[in-house]
Amino acid sequence: MKYLCKVSELENNQSKGFEVDENTSIFLVKKWDRILSYKNHCPHLGVNLEWQKDQFLDSTDTMIQCAMHGALFSIDSGLCVSGPCRGQSLEPVEITIKDESIYLKN
């Protein structure tokens, strides 16, 4: 397992990105006191999603938004609900929480 961060470092309606290795980055989103995780990869263009460091959410903090073309993804499912990749989904990543720390499962 790879350590990512403490649960306390992620507030509700907040996102945080992580470089896993030279080819893979992921991000966490905390919403409704749940922590969800996805690969940082837009299914439309294959680019990273964030506007700037750790900024994966739209201005209302209710959707994940691609900075390249504005596609909107459901936080809960990763499904694209608006934009050129409508119907496609972000790839979920398995995490585990142990002793108030968040880890990426191998």
N, C-alpha and C positions, 0 to 999 in steps of 0.2 A: 504494500500500500504506500502511496505517496502522500505525504502531509501537504495540505493546501493552506488552511488557516483555522483560526478559532471561530466557533459559531458566533461569539460576541463581536467579531470584526465585521459582521454582515447584518445591517439593520433591515427591517421590513422595507420593501420597495427599493432595494438597493441591489446592484450587481457588481461582480468583481471578476476580473479575468486572470488567467494563469497560463504560463508557458509550461507545457508538460515536457516537451523535448523540442528539438530544432524543427520538427515538422508538424507538431500538434499543439494547439492552444485550446483551452476550454474556458467556460465561464459559469459562475454560480449566480442564481437569482433567488433572493429571499422574498417570498410573497405569502401572505396569510400564515406567517410563522412556519412555512415550509421552505426547504431549500431544494431547488431544482438545478440540474446541471446539464449543459449541452456543449458539443464541440463548437468552437468559434469558427463557423464555416457556413456561409450563405449557400443554400442549395442552387441558387440561380447562377451566380457568377464565381462561386468558390472563394470569395474574398472574406476577410475578417469582418465582423458585424459592427464593432463599436465605433462610436463617433470620436471618442477620445478615451484615454485610459479609464477602464472600468465603467464606461457609459454605454450600456447595451439596451436601455429602456427608452421608450418614447417620452415625450414631454409630460405625459399624464401618469407615467410609471405603471401603466396597465398592460403594455405590450412590449415585446422585444422588437427592436427596429433595426433594419439594415441601414447603415450609414451610406452605402453606395447608391441605393435606389429606393429607399424608403419602405421596402416590404415590411409588413407587420406580422409577427408570429405570436401565437398564444403562449403566455408564460407557462401555463399548466401542461400543455401538450406539445409545444414546439411546432404546431401546425401553422403554416402560412395562410392567413385569412385575407390578405390584401397585398397586391403587387404581382410582379411577373412570375413568381414561383408559387402562386396560389395552389393549394392542394398538396404541395411538398412539405416536408417537415425537417426541422433541425434534428441532428442526431443526438439522442440522449447519451449521457455518460453516467456510469454507475459510481456513486459515492457512498461512503459510510461515515457515520458520526459516532465517535468513541471518545468518552471523557471530555466532551465539549469541544472536540477538534474534528475537523472535516478532512477526510482522506479520499483520494482517488483510488478506486479499486483497480487492481491489475487485470 
